[in-house]
Amino acid sequence: MRNICVIGVGYVGLVTGTAFADLGNRVRALDINEERIANLKKAILPIYEPGLGELVERNMKAGRLQFTTSYQEALEDAEFAFICVGTPEGVDGEADLQYVRAAAEEIARLMKKPLIIINKSTVPVGTGDWVANIVRENQKEPIPFAVVSCPEFLREGSAVSDFFNPDRTVLGSMDLEAADRVAQLHLPLRAPIVVTDLRTAEMIKYASNAFLATKISFINEISNICETLGADVKEVATGMGYDKRIGPHFLEAGVGYGGSCFPKDVKALAYMAQVHGTHPQLLQAVMDINDYQRRHVVRKLEEIWGGSVSGKTIGLLGLAFKQNTDDMREAPSITVGDYLNGRGAKVRGYDPVAMKNAGKIMPYVEMVDDPYLLAKDVDALIVLTPWNEFKQLDMRKIKELMKEPILIDGRNLYEPDLMQNIGFTYRGIGRGYDGTKTNG
Ligand SMILES: NC(=O)c1ccc[n+]([C@@H]2O[C@H](COP(=O)([O-])OP(=O)(O)OC[C@H]3O[C@@H](n4cnc5c(N)ncnc54)[C@H](O)[C@@H]3O)[C@@H](O)[C@H]2O)c1
């Protein structure tokens, strides 16, 4: 049993804190958001994450998990402090480190005993050293501490299971004893542990996210070539994915990547590279393809109508950036909704869990309570999130409800032949047989 303090109780911090409590440690989780902490004390979660609510409740009842807004209380007995605050995109694409700085300053002011500070937030290469300097400069009296980088790789929507079954744990530090103590915390997870220096650990996180984003942009580029040549990108991806050197994951063509990580992390890596005089051409292409891909679904509509979407009513089926989450950060639906709204279309939306968050960002969207209400009298539907429940919809009923049976499937959820047999004008992404190809 170890005493752990977690700073920042968002997607990463809440999962990390709760999971370490579940492994038998005593965890104090701190956030500056008072409403968030007041709710968590009543076991009301600030985010939608499958399986997390039950885990929070169980560990609170067992007395292993506590929530607080006080750094003093959180650091009281802590041997380890995990920094899990946000690192959003800054003005020029660089990571904004103001929350990390604030956390480091507070830790320095209020730590009373030796502490291992573990950076879980995704931070630019060199931030570990920077945090160490901030702590040193802000301590009232010198108390020994070490900084370890432990980047987080969990995915929203499967975060709990990802935490307990990681592919690897990466630890970076110049203090091998501290890295070893953090490794001990992770031993129950039985995953390979890569121990390296601080900067390399920070880089592993960016390189991993950039590689995954590259796979997505790669298959999206292939999907556009498939569209012009009449091949089916879904089958292309299946055929490629069996090759062990390639693997089947992240080869789903669609409306592009979104979320709280890939967009900002690819940008931040490109920014770091540029500032240090290198030319991140591949990263630039990955971002350009992603921008293009987000608007591709609307171009398909404009093509069908031979021009503008003005005056049309369009339903967005799914708003969250991916399934099983209510996270709207950098969701492709925002780009699509803004584009349609800006060109005079009426936009309606439905999502199983993200409508509340989406409404704050896209106030012009008329939110409806179910997919059939969404379909009623619309001129077209665009699928933007691959929720499983959308696969079970009665598509004949959906078609009957629509004013014009136009279905733009931005996630390739449906089978083109089936949708065409039902009577939809169907367009998928890179599907040879969706009615767009010449079959020449
Ligand atoms: N969300 C993901 O899927 C994911 C996955 C891997 C890595 N990451 C990285 O982890 C970090 C956190 O991401 P997130 O999605 O959990 O962010 P989030 O926005 O969901 O949560 C951040 C929390 O930190 C709190 N906070 C801000 N400043 C604080 C301070 N000074 N002291 C205490 N709390 C403070 C905020 O109130 C908020 O609750 C980011 O660097 C992100 O890139 C996120």
The ligand as a MOL file (V3000), in Angstrom:
LIG
                    3D

  0  0  0     0  0            999 V3000
M  V30 BEGIN CTAB
M  V30 COUNTS 44 48 0 0 0
M  V30 BEGIN ATOM
M  V30 1 N -7.8690 12.0810 -22.5190 0
M  V30 2 C -7.0960 11.1340 -23.0080 0
M  V30 3 O -7.5480 10.2010 -23.6670 0
M  V30 4 C -5.6070 11.1690 -22.7760 0
M  V30 5 C -4.8430 10.0230 -23.0590 0
M  V30 6 C -3.4700 10.0780 -22.8360 0
M  V30 7 C -2.8650 11.2340 -22.3800 0
M  V30 8 N -3.6460 12.3420 -22.1330 0 CHG=1
M  V30 9 C -2.9790 13.5320 -21.6200 0
M  V30 10 O -3.2370 13.6110 -20.2150 0
M  V30 11 C -3.3920 14.9810 -19.8160 0
M  V30 12 C -4.7590 15.1840 -19.1630 0
M  V30 13 O -5.7460 14.9460 -20.1420 0
M  V30 14 P -7.2880 14.7960 -19.7360 0
M  V30 15 O -8.0020 14.4220 -20.9800 0
M  V30 16 O -7.3990 13.9410 -18.5420 0 CHG=-1
M  V30 17 O -7.6100 16.3120 -19.3520 0
M  V30 18 P -8.9730 16.8840 -18.6840 0
M  V30 19 O -9.1330 18.2300 -19.2550 0
M  V30 20 O -10.0540 15.8800 -18.8120 0
M  V30 21 O -8.5950 16.9970 -17.1400 0
M  V30 22 C -7.6530 17.8950 -16.6410 0
M  V30 23 C -8.0590 18.2480 -15.2170 0
M  V30 24 O -6.9900 18.9940 -14.6240 0
M  V30 25 C -7.5850 19.9730 -13.7760 0
M  V30 26 N -6.5830 21.0130 -13.4770 0
M  V30 27 C -6.1460 22.0180 -14.2750 0
M  V30 28 N -5.2150 22.7390 -13.6460 0
M  V30 29 C -5.0250 22.1850 -12.4290 0
M  V30 30 C -4.1870 22.4650 -11.3260 0
M  V30 31 N -3.3070 23.4720 -11.3720 0
M  V30 32 N -4.2710 21.6870 -10.2330 0
M  V30 33 C -5.1620 20.6640 -10.1770 0
M  V30 34 N -5.9850 20.3340 -11.1930 0
M  V30 35 C -5.9150 21.0890 -12.3080 0
M  V30 36 C -8.7930 20.4480 -14.5530 0
M  V30 37 O -9.7250 21.1100 -13.7200 0
M  V30 38 C -9.3030 19.1130 -15.1210 0
M  V30 39 O -10.2500 18.5140 -14.2640 0
M  V30 40 C -3.1730 15.8080 -21.0750 0
M  V30 41 O -1.8310 16.1820 -21.1540 0
M  V30 42 C -3.5010 14.8360 -22.1950 0
M  V30 43 O -2.8320 15.1490 -23.3910 0
M  V30 44 C -4.9900 12.3310 -22.3040 0
M  V30 END ATOM
M  V30 BEGIN BOND
M  V30 1 1 1 2
M  V30 2 2 2 3
M  V30 3 1 2 4
M  V30 4 1 4 5
M  V30 5 2 4 44
M  V30 6 2 5 6
M  V30 7 1 6 7
M  V30 8 2 7 8
M  V30 9 1 8 9
M  V30 10 1 8 44
M  V30 11 1 9 10
M  V30 12 1 9 42
M  V30 13 1 10 11
M  V30 14 1 11 12
M  V30 15 1 11 40
M  V30 16 1 12 13
M  V30 17 1 13 14
M  V30 18 2 14 15
M  V30 19 1 14 16
M  V30 20 1 14 17
M  V30 21 1 17 18
M  V30 22 2 18 19
M  V30 23 1 18 20
M  V30 24 1 18 21
M  V30 25 1 21 22
M  V30 26 1 22 23
M  V30 27 1 23 24
M  V30 28 1 23 38
M  V30 29 1 24 25
M  V30 30 1 25 26
M  V30 31 1 25 36
M  V30 32 1 26 27
M  V30 33 1 26 35
M  V30 34 2 27 28
M  V30 35 1 28 29
M  V30 36 1 29 30
M  V30 37 2 29 35
M  V30 38 1 30 31
M  V30 39 2 30 32
M  V30 40 1 32 33
M  V30 41 2 33 34
M  V30 42 1 34 35
M  V30 43 1 36 37
M  V30 44 1 36 38
M  V30 45 1 38 39
M  V30 46 1 40 41
M  V30 47 1 40 42
M  V30 48 1 42 43
M  V30 END BOND
M  V30 END CTAB
M  END
